[in-house]
Amino acid sequence: MTRILIADDHDVVRSGVRTILEAHEGWEVVGEATDGKQAVDQALAIRPDIVILD
């Protein structure tokens, strides 16, 4: 399973990206962040395989 963290300040964009990513078998969105600090904090805590940043 590929674990993904999404970071974007727009709720609609995060939601759309999450929907697209979760449609792929083997991909799991494990976290969402609304700003850079939150993205770094979550990346350190969750340790995702991939971080998608805006």
QUIJO-V631059 format. One record per residue. N is the residue number from 1. RES is the residue in three letters. PHI is phi in degrees with one decimal (none if undefined). OMEGA is omega as a letter, one per 40 degrees, with the letter a starting at -180 (* if undefined). NEAR is the number of other ideal C-beta (glycine too) atoms within 8 Angstrom. Layout:
[[N/RES/PHI/OMEGA/NEAR] [N/RES/PHI/OMEGA/NEAR]]
This chain:
[[1/MET/none/i/5] [2/THR/-89.9/a/8] [3/ARG/-99.2/a/11] [4/ILE/-124.6/i/14] [5/LEU/-113.7/i/17] [6/ILE/-109.7/i/14] [7/ALA/-127.3/i/14] [8/ASP/-158.9/a/11] [9/ASP/-83.8/i/5] [10/HIS/-104.0/a/7] [11/ASP/-57.0/a/5] [12/VAL/-64.4/i/6] [13/VAL/-65.2/i/9] [14/ARG/-57.6/a/12] [15/SER/-63.2/i/8] [16/GLY/-64.8/i/8] [17/VAL/-63.0/i/11] [18/ARG/-59.2/a/11] [19/THR/-60.2/i/8] [20/ILE/-64.7/a/8] [21/LEU/-66.4/a/12] [22/GLU/-71.0/i/9] [23/ALA/-74.6/i/5] [24/HIS/-90.2/i/7] [25/GLU/-63.5/i/3] [26/GLY/90.8/i/6] [27/TRP/-109.1/a/10] [28/GLU/-133.6/i/9] [29/VAL/-82.8/a/11] [30/VAL/-102.2/i/8] [31/GLY/-171.8/i/9] [32/GLU/-135.3/i/9] [33/ALA/-133.3/a/12] [34/THR/-102.9/i/8] [35/ASP/-152.8/a/8] [36/GLY/-61.8/a/7] [37/LYS/-62.2/i/6] [38/GLN/-62.1/i/10] [39/ALA/-63.4/i/13] [40/VAL/-64.7/a/8] [41/ASP/-58.8/a/9] [42/GLN/-68.8/i/11] [43/ALA/-61.5/i/11] [44/LEU/-68.3/a/7] [45/ALA/-79.2/a/6] [46/ILE/-89.3/a/10] [47/ARG/57.0/i/6] [48/PRO/-69.8/i/11] [49/ASP/-77.0/a/5] [50/ILE/-136.6/i/8] [51/VAL/-121.2/i/10] [52/ILE/-103.8/a/11] [53/LEU/-114.0/i/6] [54/ASP/-108.3/*/7]]
